[in-house]
Structures are given as structure tokens and as C-alpha cells.
Amino acid sequence: MAKNLSTFAIAEKLHVDPGSIANWIDQKLLKAHRTPGGHRRVAVEDLLRFLREHKIPIPAGLETQPVRVLVVDDEPAITKVIAHAVKKAHPDYEVLEANDGFHAGSMVATHRPDVVILDLRMPGMDGFEVCRLIKSQEATKHAEVLAMTAYPSAEAEKTILECGARACLNKPLDMDRLLREVAISLQ
């Protein structure tokens, strides 16, 4: 689930008019921020706090799940290094690992991660195919894909972005940049 919700998404979940959500925000009952485009967004945690304080029933599926990050690389040592870096920077995240495209696809379907850090070159099902699979399924298309490759090329980057990845990073990875990209993916 997204970490920030629009007033319309909240209204739909609570079965109220979007104007009611706007009024709650204007009255400073519900904390919100504005996007660069001027749209209101409410953090899920702030919405949950508001609902509890006002004794409004929490709709099914709104309770926060931990942020899930899936790291996929056919080299287990790389997977472990990336997973460790993400977990160290964000101890509250659930970090999952897969070492091939097939296992990654299974984990995406089962765990529905928020972010997938995905190697492009893997035997069997490569990163392009995994990304297409993620983005083609209604239940998983919300996941942000951050591709990575040790063999950078303009063509590979163009293709993976067309498949639905948000970014393509070169190996060896700049861990600070990777962590920034993960944070941007969760906004």
C-alpha cells in the first residue's frame, strides 16, 4: 500500500465525501502535506492516528504493514550486502531476498513488496521479464522497481524503464544513491 494517500483515496476507503477529508485537513484535525503540484497527501500513519483518536472504525487493509523490500540478484553475496544495507538504514523494513527470477516472481506474488531491487542479468528469467511480470499484475503493479546492472548500456536502461522500472543503477552500486532511490520510491 502507498505510504501517502490522496484525499480521494481516503474518502473512498472511509465511504465519505472527499470534501469531508479536505475539511478535516483544513481544521487541522488530520495532518497532511502538499505535493509540488499542490495536491494534499496524508501519511497512512497520520490517518490511522486520526481514526483512532476519533473512534472511527479502521477499514480492512488500512492497518499498516511493514515496508517490504525485495532484493533480487543471482549472486547471493550481492543480495546479502544490499539487504544488509537496507536493513541497517531502515530497521523497521522487512527485507526479503531472492537469487533467481522465478523465486523473485513467487515472492512478489506472495509478499507484495513495496520496492524490488532487481538485477537485470540472471539465468532463466531475467530482470526485464520479472519487471514486466510485476507491472502486469493488478496485485503487484504498485511495487516500485529499481533495476541494477553490471553491464550498463543506454539500450538496457531504456528497455527496463519501458518495462516499468523507476530507475536503473550501475554496479558496483553507490549504496547511498540506492538508499535514496528506495526512499524516493516510498514517497
Residue frames relative to the residue before (quaternion, step in Angstrom):
aa qw qx qy qz dx dy dz
M 1.0000 0.0000 0.0000 0.0000 0.00 0.00 0.00
A 0.5663 -0.5902 0.4529 0.3549 3.54 -1.12 0.67
K 0.4745 -0.6777 0.4901 0.2745 3.55 -1.15 0.63
N 0.7471 0.2337 -0.1525 0.6033 3.59 1.27 -0.39
L 0.1681 -0.8035 0.5676 0.0625 3.55 -0.95 0.91
S 0.4581 -0.6546 0.5258 0.2921 3.55 -1.13 0.66
T 0.6473 -0.5038 0.3861 0.4220 3.57 -1.24 0.29
F 0.6460 0.5203 -0.3263 0.4532 3.59 1.04 -0.73
A 0.6391 0.5149 -0.3299 0.4666 3.60 1.01 -0.79
I 0.6472 0.5076 -0.3177 0.4717 3.59 0.99 -0.82
A 0.6462 0.5288 -0.3179 0.4490 3.57 0.91 -0.93
E 0.6528 0.5149 -0.3115 0.4601 3.56 0.99 -0.85
K 0.6713 0.5024 -0.2966 0.4571 3.59 0.94 -0.88
L 0.7532 0.3869 -0.2031 0.4917 3.59 1.01 -0.84
H 0.3535 -0.7551 0.4738 0.2835 3.59 1.33 -0.14
V 0.5069 0.5824 -0.4627 0.4357 3.54 0.85 1.09
D 0.6313 -0.5236 0.4105 0.3986 3.55 -1.30 0.18
P 0.5518 -0.6177 0.4347 0.3536 3.64 -0.97 0.74
G 0.5801 0.5893 -0.3656 0.4272 3.58 1.16 -0.55
S 0.6052 0.5502 -0.3533 0.4541 3.59 1.11 -0.64
I 0.6386 0.5153 -0.3228 0.4717 3.57 0.99 -0.83
A 0.6480 0.5158 -0.3111 0.4660 3.58 0.94 -0.91
N 0.6469 0.5157 -0.3197 0.4620 3.59 0.99 -0.80
W 0.6371 0.5229 -0.3302 0.4600 3.60 0.95 -0.82
I 0.6554 0.4971 -0.3055 0.4796 3.55 1.03 -0.81
D 0.6677 0.5076 -0.3014 0.4535 3.59 0.88 -0.94
Q 0.6952 0.4497 -0.2636 0.4950 3.59 1.09 -0.72
K 0.4318 -0.7320 0.4200 0.3182 3.56 1.38 0.09
L 0.3732 0.7025 -0.5044 0.3359 3.55 1.13 0.72
L 0.7619 0.2189 -0.0976 0.6017 3.54 1.16 -0.73
K 0.3689 -0.7493 0.5134 0.1971 3.55 -0.63 1.18
A 0.0710 0.7906 -0.6024 0.0840 3.58 -0.95 0.92
H 0.1919 -0.7350 0.6286 0.1670 3.51 -1.35 0.17
R 0.4050 -0.7054 0.5232 0.2542 3.55 -1.27 0.23
T 0.4508 -0.6546 0.5368 0.2832 3.52 -1.13 0.74
P 0.6734 -0.4680 0.3512 0.4518 3.62 -1.19 0.17
G 0.6725 0.4862 -0.2885 0.4776 3.58 1.19 -0.52
G 0.5894 -0.6233 0.3437 0.3822 3.58 1.30 0.08
H 0.5093 0.6442 -0.4285 0.3769 3.60 1.25 0.11
R 0.4561 -0.6767 0.5067 0.2780 3.56 -1.09 0.72
R 0.0165 -0.7677 0.6406 0.0048 3.53 -1.13 0.78
V 0.1732 -0.7748 0.6046 0.0645 3.53 -1.07 0.85
A 0.4174 -0.6846 0.5367 0.2630 3.56 -0.87 0.97
V 0.5778 -0.6047 0.4178 0.3549 3.58 -0.97 0.86
E 0.6360 0.5400 -0.3335 0.4390 3.61 0.96 -0.84
D 0.6604 0.4966 -0.3048 0.4736 3.60 1.01 -0.83
L 0.6291 0.5183 -0.3360 0.4720 3.59 1.03 -0.73
L 0.6539 0.5091 -0.3177 0.4607 3.60 0.90 -0.87
R 0.6324 0.5258 -0.3274 0.4652 3.58 0.98 -0.84
F 0.6468 0.5219 -0.3054 0.4648 3.59 0.94 -0.94
L 0.6723 0.5015 -0.3031 0.4525 3.59 0.85 -0.96
R 0.6641 0.4947 -0.3078 0.4685 3.60 0.94 -0.84
E 0.6597 0.5230 -0.3087 0.4426 3.60 0.90 -0.93
H 0.7649 0.3504 -0.1801 0.5096 3.56 1.04 -0.79
K 0.4300 -0.7469 0.4202 0.2839 3.53 1.35 0.35
I 0.3389 0.7006 -0.5292 0.3380 3.53 0.98 1.00
P 0.5072 -0.6606 0.4465 0.3270 3.62 -0.79 0.92
I 0.3773 -0.7147 0.5474 0.2171 3.55 -1.01 0.89
P 0.4196 -0.7230 0.4870 0.2530 3.60 -0.65 1.10
A 0.5989 -0.5602 0.4333 0.3739 3.55 -1.16 0.65
G 0.7943 0.3086 -0.2375 0.4664 3.53 -1.02 0.81
L 0.6153 0.5639 -0.3534 0.4226 3.59 1.22 -0.17
E 0.5014 0.6312 -0.4393 0.3964 3.58 1.16 -0.46
T 0.4777 -0.7071 0.4409 0.2783 3.52 -0.83 0.95
Q 0.2279 -0.7054 0.6591 0.1268 3.47 -1.14 0.85
P 0.5761 -0.5651 0.4168 0.4185 3.59 -1.08 0.40
V 0.5490 -0.5571 0.4874 0.3881 3.54 -1.19 0.50
R 0.1512 -0.7947 0.5838 0.0688 3.56 -0.87 0.96
V 0.0655 -0.7715 0.6328 0.0038 3.51 -0.93 1.02
L 0.1463 -0.7763 0.6098 0.0648 3.56 -0.83 1.02
V 0.1511 -0.7733 0.6129 0.0602 3.55 -0.82 1.07
V 0.0392 -0.8172 0.5740 -0.0353 3.57 -0.71 1.14
D 0.2697 0.7179 -0.6063 0.2106 3.55 -0.71 1.15
D 0.4651 -0.6969 0.4658 0.2847 3.58 -0.96 0.77
E 0.6354 0.4523 -0.3397 0.5256 3.59 1.27 0.00
P 0.3835 -0.7688 0.4602 0.2238 3.62 -0.25 1.24
A 0.6203 0.5498 -0.3573 0.4305 3.61 1.00 -0.68
I 0.6510 0.4967 -0.3121 0.4817 3.59 1.01 -0.79
T 0.6220 0.5413 -0.3346 0.4562 3.56 0.96 -0.87
K 0.6835 0.4943 -0.2859 0.4548 3.59 0.86 -0.96
V 0.6436 0.5202 -0.3279 0.4556 3.62 0.94 -0.84
I 0.6764 0.4785 -0.2935 0.4768 3.58 0.89 -0.93
A 0.6506 0.5165 -0.3182 0.4569 3.59 0.88 -0.92
H 0.6494 0.5160 -0.3138 0.4621 3.58 0.96 -0.86
A 0.6570 0.5145 -0.3119 0.4543 3.61 0.92 -0.88
V 0.6602 0.4909 -0.3104 0.4762 3.59 0.93 -0.88
K 0.6742 0.4998 -0.2945 0.4570 3.59 0.89 -0.94
K 0.6415 0.5209 -0.3231 0.4613 3.59 1.02 -0.78
A 0.6911 0.4681 -0.2703 0.4798 3.59 0.97 -0.87
H 0.7985 0.1265 -0.0287 0.5878 3.58 1.11 -0.73
P 0.1604 -0.8442 0.5032 0.0918 3.63 0.33 1.20
D 0.6542 0.5235 -0.3140 0.4464 3.59 1.17 -0.49
Y 0.5527 0.5973 -0.4044 0.4174 3.62 1.23 -0.14
E 0.3351 -0.6728 0.6139 0.2411 3.52 -1.22 0.56
V 0.0877 -0.8143 0.5737 0.0073 3.56 -0.54 1.18
L 0.1271 -0.7977 0.5894 0.0146 3.54 -0.71 1.18
E 0.2028 -0.7860 0.5750 0.1020 3.57 -1.18 0.55
A 0.0105 0.7589 -0.6511 0.0028 3.53 -1.21 0.70
N 0.2574 -0.8038 0.5233 0.1174 3.55 -1.05 0.77
D 0.7612 0.1816 -0.1973 0.5905 3.57 1.20 0.46
G 0.6765 -0.5397 0.3393 0.3688 3.53 -1.25 0.50
F 0.6385 0.5306 -0.3348 0.4456 3.58 0.98 -0.80
H 0.6650 0.4880 -0.2926 0.4838 3.59 0.90 -0.96
A 0.6204 0.5432 -0.3372 0.4542 3.59 1.03 -0.79
G 0.6595 0.5151 -0.3092 0.4517 3.59 0.91 -0.91
S 0.6415 0.5189 -0.3067 0.4746 3.54 1.04 -0.82
M 0.6845 0.4825 -0.2894 0.4637 3.58 0.92 -0.90
V 0.6083 0.5410 -0.3529 0.4612 3.60 1.05 -0.70
A 0.6803 0.4917 -0.2905 0.4594 3.58 0.90 -0.92
T 0.7149 0.4619 -0.2502 0.4615 3.58 0.98 -0.84
H 0.8134 0.3063 -0.1254 0.4784 3.57 0.78 -1.07
R 0.2157 -0.8234 0.4972 0.1683 3.58 1.27 -0.33
P 0.0142 -0.8404 0.5416 -0.0152 3.59 0.53 1.15
D 0.5066 -0.6342 0.4971 0.3068 3.53 -1.27 0.48
V 0.7812 0.1094 -0.0322 0.6137 3.56 1.12 -0.77
V 0.1035 -0.7609 0.6377 0.0611 3.56 -1.07 0.81
I 0.1630 -0.7468 0.6400 0.0782 3.55 -0.76 1.11
L 0.0194 -0.8768 0.4659 -0.1169 3.51 -0.20 1.38
D 0.3411 -0.7177 0.5750 0.1945 3.55 -0.81 1.07
L 0.4464 -0.7110 0.4756 0.2626 3.57 -0.99 0.79
R 0.7749 0.3194 -0.1700 0.5183 3.58 0.91 -0.88
M 0.2236 0.7310 -0.6115 0.2041 3.51 -0.51 1.28
P 0.5271 -0.6176 0.4602 0.3593 3.59 -1.08 0.58
G 0.7476 0.3334 -0.2701 0.5070 3.57 -1.12 0.57
M 0.8037 -0.1194 0.1441 0.5648 3.55 -0.55 -1.19
D 0.2417 -0.7999 0.5320 0.1366 3.60 -0.46 1.17
G 0.7354 -0.4438 0.2975 0.4167 3.57 -1.34 0.14
F 0.6006 0.5608 -0.3625 0.4396 3.58 1.07 -0.67
E 0.6792 0.4908 -0.2798 0.4686 3.55 0.92 -0.97
V 0.6363 0.5182 -0.3249 0.4702 3.59 1.00 -0.83
C 0.6556 0.5108 -0.3134 0.4595 3.60 0.91 -0.88
R 0.6434 0.5135 -0.3250 0.4656 3.61 0.93 -0.86
L 0.6420 0.5273 -0.3136 0.4598 3.56 0.99 -0.88
I 0.6502 0.5178 -0.3139 0.4588 3.59 0.88 -0.94
K 0.7486 0.4292 -0.2258 0.4520 3.57 0.76 -1.04
S 0.6528 0.5293 -0.3218 0.4360 3.62 1.20 -0.34
Q 0.6773 0.4874 -0.2872 0.4702 3.58 1.21 -0.35
E 0.5274 -0.6565 0.4417 0.3094 3.57 -0.84 0.98
A 0.7039 0.4912 -0.2686 0.4372 3.60 0.92 -0.89
T 0.7862 0.3242 -0.1656 0.4994 3.61 1.14 -0.46
K 0.4901 0.7043 -0.4286 0.2830 3.61 1.17 -0.27
H 0.5436 0.6185 -0.3974 0.4049 3.61 1.23 -0.27
A 0.5632 0.6314 -0.3850 0.3686 3.60 1.14 -0.60
E 0.3297 -0.7129 0.5864 0.1979 3.54 -1.00 0.91
V 0.1947 -0.7851 0.5805 0.0933 3.57 -0.84 0.99
L 0.0942 -0.7500 0.6538 0.0337 3.52 -0.93 1.05
A 0.2026 -0.8018 0.5540 0.0961 3.55 -0.37 1.24
M 0.0620 -0.7716 0.6308 0.0536 3.54 -1.28 0.45
T 0.0112 0.8091 -0.5862 0.0398 3.53 -1.10 0.73
A 0.3758 -0.6952 0.5709 0.2224 3.52 -1.20 0.69
Y 0.7153 0.3727 -0.2191 0.5490 3.58 1.32 -0.16
P 0.0239 -0.8545 0.5187 0.0112 3.59 0.55 1.12
S 0.1250 0.7463 -0.6490 0.0790 3.50 -1.16 0.76
A 0.6077 -0.5601 0.4164 0.3791 3.55 -1.16 0.56
E 0.6441 0.5370 -0.3179 0.4424 3.58 1.02 -0.82
A 0.6645 0.4924 -0.3065 0.4713 3.60 0.90 -0.92
E 0.6549 0.5080 -0.3194 0.4594 3.58 0.93 -0.85
K 0.6454 0.5162 -0.3174 0.4650 3.59 0.92 -0.90
T 0.6747 0.5077 -0.2974 0.4456 3.59 0.89 -0.94
I 0.6973 0.4599 -0.3006 0.4603 3.61 0.80 -0.91
L 0.6246 0.5139 -0.3517 0.4712 3.62 1.05 -0.62
E 0.6339 0.5162 -0.3195 0.4793 3.58 1.08 -0.71
C 0.6294 0.5296 -0.3233 0.4678 3.59 1.17 -0.60
G 0.6499 -0.5407 0.3103 0.4346 3.59 1.23 -0.30
A 0.4421 0.6715 -0.4824 0.3478 3.62 1.20 0.08
R 0.4523 -0.6851 0.5035 0.2693 3.56 -1.16 0.64
A 0.8001 -0.0126 0.0439 0.5981 3.59 1.08 -0.69
C 0.1916 -0.7458 0.6241 0.1323 3.53 -1.31 0.40
L 0.1274 -0.8147 0.5654 0.0170 3.55 -0.58 1.22
N 0.3985 -0.7174 0.5227 0.2309 3.54 -1.11 0.69
K 0.3401 -0.6862 0.6024 0.2251 3.52 -1.22 0.67
P 0.4812 -0.1914 -0.8550 0.0299 1.53 -2.06 1.34
L 0.5319 -0.6789 0.4259 0.2735 3.51 -1.02 0.94
D 0.3299 -0.6430 0.6513 0.2314 3.49 -1.26 0.67
M 0.3352 -0.7934 0.4700 0.1930 3.61 -0.16 1.29
D 0.6134 0.5405 -0.3612 0.4484 3.61 1.02 -0.68
R 0.6609 0.4886 -0.3067 0.4800 3.57 0.95 -0.86
L 0.6270 0.5380 -0.3401 0.4492 3.59 0.95 -0.84
L 0.6799 0.4837 -0.2923 0.4672 3.59 0.88 -0.93
R 0.6120 0.5231 -0.3481 0.4803 3.61 1.09 -0.65
E 0.6580 0.5119 -0.3082 0.4583 3.60 0.96 -0.87
V 0.6143 0.5267 -0.3441 0.4763 3.58 1.06 -0.73
A 0.6585 0.5067 -0.3097 0.4622 3.61 0.91 -0.92
I 0.6468 0.5071 -0.3184 0.4724 3.61 0.93 -0.87
S 0.6410 0.5448 -0.3225 0.4340 3.59 0.98 -0.81
L 0.7245 0.4495 -0.2384 0.4650 3.58 1.09 -0.65
Q 0.4911 0.6650 -0.4352 0.3565 3.61 1.24 0.06
